[in-house]
Structure formats: structure tokens, C-alpha cells
Amino acid sequence: MPQRGPGDGTAAGAARPLAGLAAAAAAELEPAFAAIAAAEAETLADMRAVTAIPAPSGGEGARGRWFAQRLEQTLAVPAEVDGAGNVLLLWGAGDVSQPIVLAAHLDTVFPGDTALEVREQGGRLFAPGISDNSRGLAALLRLAAVLPLFPPLAHPVLLAATVGEEGVGDLRGVKHLFHERALRPAAFLAVDGAGLNRIVHRAVGSRRLRVRITGPGGHSWSDRGLPNPVHALAAAVAALASLRPASDDDVALNVGRIGGGTSVNAIPQEAWLELDLRSESADAVAQLERAARARFAAAAAPPLALETSLMGDRPGGVIPADHPLVLAARAATVHLGGNPELAASSTDANVPLALGVPAIALGAGGEAGGMHTVGEWYHNERGAAGLQRLALTVVLADRLLAVAQLDRGVIAQADRAARVPHDDVVADQ
């Protein structure tokens, strides 16, 4: 584990009504809140700086080194870069095996040669990745800067900038933390993108397949009649459109990329596609995968040949809406003037949720749009409030989780007026 900074903590009375608990914690956090508000220009400068460093999944090294240096400058404590490339820094006293993790992913969906100049227009910052996840990384740096101003915590805080969160990364960084390093924290908070309202407590699981059909190929006229891999793959894709799981679970099936062939007048020797299957239900994903594989096998009759490989496997999971961690995020959201929206998505929180570790994903304030496009933008409307929400969520979660015999019924009753709708599945990675 990386070196710890100073600090210690004790539990608070978690059975008080959540609104009162949030107000009391916010009062203790007032110096941190003020520092966050005063440093908005610096936070935006960090967003610009990190955006300018290319970080495609698998190529996060330069951005990771920049982040580690900034983190060390902020807290004057050495950061660790682990074997996967994650940047880690542990702060505070308490059980080092039970930290509260604050994580933001380093990678973007954009190739390394993408133009990354930040442009400002109409109060918005435009650049690929400016929100997802430059905002999350800048938020992590700002929270690091105010950690010394936090009230005493019962759990240490582990700051983690993770690699490989986006599509082809397949959650590589967080999988390394939880599988190779066997991390089992008290709670895990993924800081991902913008927003003040959304609380992701349900993880959308997915399986991603690369499918390739090959054949002898030939001339489109003289070899007419030979089986065509593109035709076969196209027929299979058409059959996929009608697939539905036996249950009522919501699912998504998407052919995201497809290709093959060399010339308009040649029968292709190969055709390929990349398929994304996802649902909150692991059983539904498994059913879809079995059915899809059967369609591809039926389409690739000899002399055609079929190759199928697994590109990604993102586990799903959930924690209840009345779990202490979710209640902490809800109370913090309300206190900062937001409207809590419980949602499902695919984030770094998927891995801990699948392992039974309390985990959520939160935005870092502000507004954003054009995600995963070169037209992505960020507007700093209530940006500071989003960072303050993160700080308040950490303190409230620390206090609720520190109470060994937490009476959820008392807290849920005290908070029953804050009824929160379950949103549709939101945009994810």
C-alpha cells in the first residue's frame, strides 16, 4: 500500500435523521467547502491540462505520470503507480485494509492521435474527454487538496486514478485492484464525468464478442456461387435483431463495428464484427450470448469457418437503495440542492459491486454533453457543488459505515420523504 498521510477518526451517531446528519457534517466541512469554491479556476485549469495529454485505453502512461506528480505536489505524500498503471495514494489513519476509495479513470475512448485542443465558447469547454473523464480526475485532485480540512474520519481514504475503464480497457485497472491486489474496501466511489443528481448503484453487466467468419474467397464473377463471409455475417446480424431473453429483463444488443473484404469485385475471404451484449441481469446476458453464438454458428456453414473471441467481460451487481452508502449520497445530494436520481450504468463500480463491496458512481458537478464524441463539452454550472457533494458523501458514508450495528430501518424512516425514482439505464462506457 502507498504511504499514508496524517489524520484519524471516530464514528458519529448514525441513527440521527439523515438531513440533520448531513447538515452537521456539512458544517464541519465548511472550510473544505470554501476551499473548493475558491479554487474553481484551478480545477478548470487541471481539466484543461489533463485533457491535453492523450490517454487511450492501454496508453495512459503519460497521463498517469502527470496525475501522480500533481497528487504528490498536492498532499506532499508519495503516490504509487502499481503494476497495471493505476495511480494510488492513501491518506488518513484507521484500518488500511478498509479504506473508502475515491476513484476516477485515466483513459478515454479516443485514439492517441486525436486533436485534444480545448476550445471555449458560450461558457462551455469543448474537447474530446473534457468531461469523461477529465472532470473526474480534476475533481479527485481538488478533493485531495481539501482532505486535510476534513473532520476526523474512521476510515482512511484511498485516492485511485485507474487505467482501462473505457470499452476495450474492460475495467482492467479496477480488476487489478480487486483481483490481483485483493482490495476489499469499506466503500468504493467512482467519480465519473459531470452532474449533481445521478447516483449509480446498479451496475450494467456486459459481454463483448469479436466474431470472424472466413472462407475461400474469389472473383465476384468467375467464382460466383462460392459462399460469401460478408453475406453470412449479415444474415446472422439480421437474425440478432429479433433476440430477446426469456425473462422481462431490460437488455441491449449492439453491433458496434463491422468490416471485411478487399474490393467491390472480390468475394471476401473474411468478415468480422464486434458485438456488445448488456443488461443488469447476468442471466439475461448469458441467454443472449448463447443465442447469438448459435446464430453465428448457423450462418458459418462449411466451407466457411467461424472464430469467436471474448473482448470484454464486465460483471454486474447492485446495492439496495437503502444501503448506508446510497443513503449517504442521497443525503449529500439533497443538502447541496440536487435531486437524487438512482440509476444503472457501467463504470469502475461494476467490479466491487459484483464482489459484494458497497460501491456507487457519482458525477463531479457541472453539466456535460456530446459524450464519447469529438464535440464533447463541459459547462461549470454548479461545478463546486458537485465537488462538495463528493466530500459530504465521503464523510457521511464514513460515519454510517463506522456504526457496526446500523439500524437501517431508523435511517430509512427518517429519510422516507426523500423518495427517489429509478432512472433508465444512463450513458456509460
N, C-alpha and C positions, 0 to 999 in steps of 0.2 A: 504494500500500500504506500502511496505517497506520503510525505511528511505532513503532519497536522500543524495548524495554526492554533492560537490560543482560544479559550472560551470554555464554558461549562454550562450545565443547565439542570433544571428540575421541572417536574410536571406541574401543570396548573389544574385547577378544578374543572374538569371537562364536562361535568353534568349541568353547568350553568346554561341557560338558553344561548343558542348559537349567536344571535345578534349581539347579546351582551358580551360574550366571549370575544367576538370579532372586534367590537368597539374597544374593549380593554387592550387587546393585543395591538390594535392599530395605534392606540395612544402610546404604547411602549415603542412602537416603530416610528413614531413621528420624526426623530432625527434621520432615520433611513429614508422615509418618505420625502422629506425636504431635500435630502441629498440627491435622490433620484430626479426630482423635479428640476433642481438646479443644474443637473448635468445632461439635460436633453440634447443640447448641441453636441456634446462629446459622444453621446450614444449614437446620434445620427452620423457623426464622423466615423465611428467604428463600423457602422453599417456600410458606409461608402468604401472604407479601407478593405474590409473583408470581402466585399463583392468583387473588388478588382483582382483578387487572387483566384485563378482558376482552380476548381476542385471537383472535377467529375468523379463519380464513384470509382474508387480504385486509384485515384490520383489526387488524394487530399493532402499529400505530404507538405507542400509549401504553405498551404493554409493552416495546417495543424501546427507547424513551427511558428508561424506568426501568432497564432492564438496562444500557444504555450508561453511565448515571450511576453505577450500582453498580460496574461494571467499572473505570471511571476512578478511583473512590474507592479501590478495592482495590489497584490497581497504580500509581496516580499517573502514568499514561500516557494520552494522548488516545485515545479509541476513534473509529472511523469508522463512519458509517451510510451504506451505499452506495445506489446508485440503486434497488435493489429493496427496500431496508429492512433488509437484513442488518446486524447489528452486529459489527464486526471489531476485533481488537486483536492485533498481532504482538509477540511477546516473544522476546528472545534474539538471539544472533549466528548467523552462518552464512549460507548461500545463501538469500536471501529468496524465490527462485523455487521452493525445495524445502522448504517448511515441513512439519511434522507438524500437521495440522488436527485440532482438537477442536471438534466442532460439536454444538449442541443446538437443536432447533426451538422457535420462539416461539409458534407458533399452536396452537389447539385445534380440536376438531370442533364446539364448542358455539356457538350464536348469541350475539351480543353482549349480549342481554338476559337471558341465563341467570343465575340466582341463584348466586353464587360464594362464599358464606359457608363457611368451613372449620369443620367440626364434629369434635370429638374424642370418641371413645367406645371403651372397651375397648382402649386403647393404639393405636388406629388413627385416622388423619386422614381424614375424608370430605369430598370436594368434587369437582366436575367438573374434570378436568385435573390433580388433585393429583399424580398420578404421571406422566402423559403430557401435558405434559412439564415440569411444574413441578419434578419431581425432577431431570430432566436439566439444567435451567437453573441450579438451585441448586448442582448438582454442578460445573458449569462455573465458577461464582463461587468455590466453595471451592478448586478446582484453581488458579484464577488467584491466589488468596491465598497458596498454597504454592509457586507456581512459583519465587520467589526462593530457596526452600530446596532446590530440585532440584540434583543434581550437574550438572556441565557437560554440555551436550548438543551434538551435532554439527549438529543442525537447529534452527532457530527453531520456536517453537510459535505457530500462528495460532488464536486463540480466535474462534469464529464462532457467533453466535446467528442462526439462519436463519428466514426467513419461508416460508410456503406449503408446509409439508411434508405437512400433512394432506390428506385426499381431494381437495376441489376446488382446493386450492392447487397440486396437480400438481408438487410439488417445485420451485416457482418460484424460491425463494431460492438453492438449491444449483445449479440450472440456470444462474442468472445468474452465479454464481461461476465455473462451469466453461466456460460458453459465451461470455457477453459479456466476462468478465474473463480468460478463458483460463487459469484457475488450474490448475496441474499439480503438486500437492504430492508429497512423498516418500511420504506416507501420510495417510489420512483416517479418523478415528474419530468415528462418530456416537454421541452419548450420549443414549439414548432410554429413558425410563422406569426401572423398578426392576429388581432382580435381580443375582445374583452369578455365575451359572453360564453363561448363554447367550452364545454368540459367533456373531453373524450374519455369515457370509462368503459367502452365496449370496443374490442379490437376486431377489426375485419380481417379474417384469415384469407390466405390466397395460396394457390399453386400456379406456377408459371412453367409452361412447357415450350420447348422448341421441337418442332415436328419437321422432318425432312423426308420427302419421297423421291427416290431416284429411279432411273430407267435407262434403256439403251440409247435413246435419243436418235436423231437422224434428220434428214432433209424433209421439209414440210410436204413436198410433192412426191419425190421418188420413194420415200419411206412412209408414205401415208398409210394409216391403219395401225402403226405402232402405238402402244399406249403412251399417253402424254402425262407426265407427272403434274403439270400445272392443272390440266383438266381434272385429274384425280383429286388433287388437293382442293380445287374449287368446289367440287361436288361434296367433299367432306365438310367444307366450311358452310355450304348451304344447309347441310343436314344439322350442323351445330345450332343453327338459329332456332330450331324447334325444341332444343333440350331444356328440360325443367326438372328439378329434383322432385322426388315423390312427396316430400313434405311441403309445407307452406312457407318455408324459409325464403327470405329475400336473397337473390343471387345475382351475380353479374358475370357475363361471359364475353370476353373481348378478344378479337384477333387484332393485335396492335401493330404487327409488322408482317409483311408477306413479300416474297420475291422468288426469282428463278428465271432460267432461260438465258440465252446469249444473243438471239437475233429473231426478228419477226418471221423469218422464213426457215427456222430450225425448230424441230421438236425438242423441247428441253430435255436435258439429262437429269435435272433436278428441279425441285420446287420446295420452298420452306416457308414456315410461318412461326410466329411467336404468339402464344395463347395465354391469356390471363383468366383464371377462374377464382371467384371470391365470394365469400359470404361470412356472416357472423357465426354460421353453423359449420363446424368441421365435417359433420356427416353430409351436409349438402354439397360441400366442396368435393368430398370423396366420391359421392354419387355422380357429380358432373364429370369428374376426371375419368371415372370408369366408362361412362357413356361416350365421352369424347374419344378416348383411346379406341373404343370399339368402332366408332365411325371412321377413324383414320385407317384402322386395320382393314376394314371392309373396302375402303377406296383403293388400297395399295395391293391389288391382286397381282400375282406373278404375270409377267417378268418384272413388275415394279417391286421396289423394296422400301420398307418403312424403317425410319430411325426416329426414336422419340427420347428426348433427354429432359431432365428436370433443371430448369433455370433458377427457380426460386421457390422457397417454402416458408411462408410467413404464418406462424401459428396465430390462432385467435384466442380470445379469453374475455372475461368480464368481471368487474366487481360491482356489487349492488349499489343502487343509488343512495342507500342509507349507510354505506361504509364510511368510517370516520374520515378517510382521505377525501372522498367525494363531498361529504358534508363540509369539510374544511374549505374546499374550493368553492362550493356554493355560497357559503357564508362570506368568504372574501370577495366574491364577485358582487354580491348584493351590497356589501359595505362600500365598495368602490363605485357604486352606481350602475353596475351592469345588470343584465337579465340572464340568469343562468340557463344554458341550453345543454342538456345532456345529449351526447352524440356518439356515433360509432365512426371509426376511421382506422387507417393503417399507419402506425407510427412506431418509433422505438419502444413505446409502451407495450407493443404486442408481446414481446418476449417475456418480460416479467409477468404480465397478466396470464400468459399460458402456463407459467410455473407457479401460479398462486400467490405471487408477490403483489401487494397493493400498488397500482400504477394508474396514472392518468396522463393526458396530454393537454396542455393549455397554450393558447396564443399569448403573444407578448405585447398586446395593446396595438393601437393604431388600426388602420384599415388597409386592405390589400386586394389586388385583383390580377387577372392575367396569369395565374399560377402556371408554372411549367411552360411558359412561352417567352419569347424574347421581348414581348411587350409587358412583362410583369411590372407591377407598380406598388408603391407603398405610400400611404398618407399618414402623417403622425397625429391624427385626431385621437386624443385621449391616450397617447402613447405612454406617458408617465403613469397613468392609472393602470395600464396593463402590467407594468413592471411592479408597481405597488401591490397589485393583486397577487403576483407571484410571491413576493416577500411575505405577504399576510398569509397566503396559503401554507407556506413552509412553517411559519410559527404556529398556526392553528393545528396543522397536521402533527407537528412535533408534540403539542400538548395533548391532543386527543389520543394519539398513538401511545403516549407515555403512560396512560392510565391503564393498568393491567386489567382491571375489571370494569371496562367501559360499559355503561348501560345505554345501549343504542336506543332503546325504547324511550328513555327520558329525553335524549337529544332529538330524536325524530319527532317526538310530541312537541317539544319546544320550537321546532322548526317546521311544523306541519303547514304553516301558512305559506311557506315558500314551495308551492307545488311546481315542479319543473317538467316540461314536456320532453319527450324523447324525439329528437330531430331525425330526419332521414340521414342515411349514410352521407357523410360530407366528403369533399375532395380530399384525396390522400396521395400516398406515394406509390 
